[in-house]
């Protein structure tokens, strides 16, 4: 497996040659990067905010198989945070 620097350099070349967002995200995933690492590298590559990179990656076809699982996780975290806040009051 390539290291993150090599993967990022490959994505820069792909991006410079007109590679699509999906092609870049597929490169990251096929090389074993996590969804979080993909967000970080895509942010760095495109010079967008982390929030924007999160949306791009989350709603991509490349990561669509995990979308429902991640949505459930975030909903659970929000529910737990709300219940903690409710107990403080």
Secondary structure, DSSP 8 states (H G I E B T S, - for coil): ---HHHHHHHHHHHHHTT--HHHHHHHHHHTT--HHHHHHHHHHHHT--HHHHHHHHHTSSTTGGGHHHHHHHHHHHHHHHHHHHHHH-
